[in-house]
Amino acid sequence: MRIESFRAVRPKRSYVKDVASYPYDVVDREEARRLARDNPLSFLHIVRSDIDLPDEVDLHDDRVYDKARETFHRFLAEGVLRRDPLPSLYLYRQSMGNHVQDGIVACVHVEDYDNGLIKRHELTRADKEIDRTRHIDTVNAQTGPIFMTYRASLTIDSIVSAVAAASPEFDFTADDGIGHTLWIIDEPSRIASIREAFSEIDSLYIADGHHRAASAAAVARARREDFKNHRDDCSNHLMMAVLFPHNQLRIMDYNRAVADLNGYDPAGFLVELDKNFILTSGTAKGGPGRPHEFSLYLAGLWHRLNAREGSYNGRDIVDSLDVEILQRNILAPLLKICDPRTDERIAFIGGIRGIDKLERLVDSGRFAAAFALYPPTIEQLLAVADGGRTMPPKSTWFEPKLRSGLVIHLLND
């Protein structure tokens, strides 16, 4: 795989903790506004610039993207953000409890994405893709990195260990307890070694950030005619990613809550479930402990569901995913939720929010039932992508999330 160094825009060291923010798609408008209310330096003012406009302004109004550009340039003018003098790679470490993951921040080629060397496992939604395309194009920068992975390499691991032995550029713990550490890699010989090591990697995989990738690629394609004399590594044809080895990543469960039972009462619904699942009612509170097992919260009680043999195709990598088993045996046939990407009767809850969140949603009366799922493995994700297949919507929830605002990729170099 080809990777490139670049001159990143980064926060001044004394501002980094204030600037670093959640990604744009992890928080809604009200959550973002609350988080940034007392922090004028939060990068949410750029990636969620709608928070600085009246509520009646639509999220996709031109003023939203113009406001993002205005704030970005103000941060640059005021010295909150500065551009590195040398093309560099970066080592980004995240720590969450005992879990640590080290990723190389680099630019990758849009051409490799278009040619399938950077593999995907999810479909994108047109409205979300258009939103980020407009954001990147208007701000003229890729403000959030794409979360990618590769099959672990001992050579890259060795280089990363050597880089991490030096003093970092910054090291802080965010208010949610997640640690963030960044090292700058600007020595030409070390950059060359890392590039050479990645040239031995056959494929990269998008773990999280399919819409960011699709949008960055869309901007590149749109600008090709405007930059006919571009170099092969021109920044308009690159997109920024953080590249993690697959064996360091952690996928959490991605759970579901449904607004109604499609006319069933709780007892009747359980009777229907018993046809394709071994049902145990009145179980202890908690998520499933193994693949093909589900926890259901319904009418104040927890139930355990184990998929019966014959209810799924265990030889097919997608059909045997728990999210697909749930979809094919419960959501579509019983609840008539046939397209979970667009159906407003279903909500998706990342496992980081905990089992208590599922109980609260149902007990509030807003939802009739909630399902806790066993998470897929990273090996399953890679196998789906290698097969040119796609996983069902909302299959994977990665933690920790990449912070926005720590490293920014300017276009038009």
Buried (B, 14 or more C-beta within 10 A) or exposed (E): BBBBBBBBBBBBEEBBBBBBBBBBBBBEEEBBBEBBEEBEBBBBBBBBBBBBBEEEBEEEEEBBBBBBBBBBEEBBEEEBBBEBEEBBBBBBBBBBEEEEBBBBBBBBBBBBBEEEBBBBBBEBBEEBBBBBBBBBBBBBBBBBBBBBBBBBBEBBBEBBEEBEEEEBBBBBEBEEEBBBBBBBBBEEEBBEBBBEBBEEBEBBBBBBBBBBBBBBBBBBBEBEEEBEEBEEBBBBBBBBBBBBBBEBBEBBBBBBBBBEBBEBEBEEBBEBBEEBBEBEEEBEEEBBEEBBBBBBBBBEEBBBBBBBEEBBEEEEBBEBBBBBBBBBBBBBBBBEBEEBEEBEBBBEBBBBBBBEBBBBBBEEEEBBBBBBBBBBBBEBBBBBBBEEEBBBBBBBBBBBBBBBBBBBBBBEB
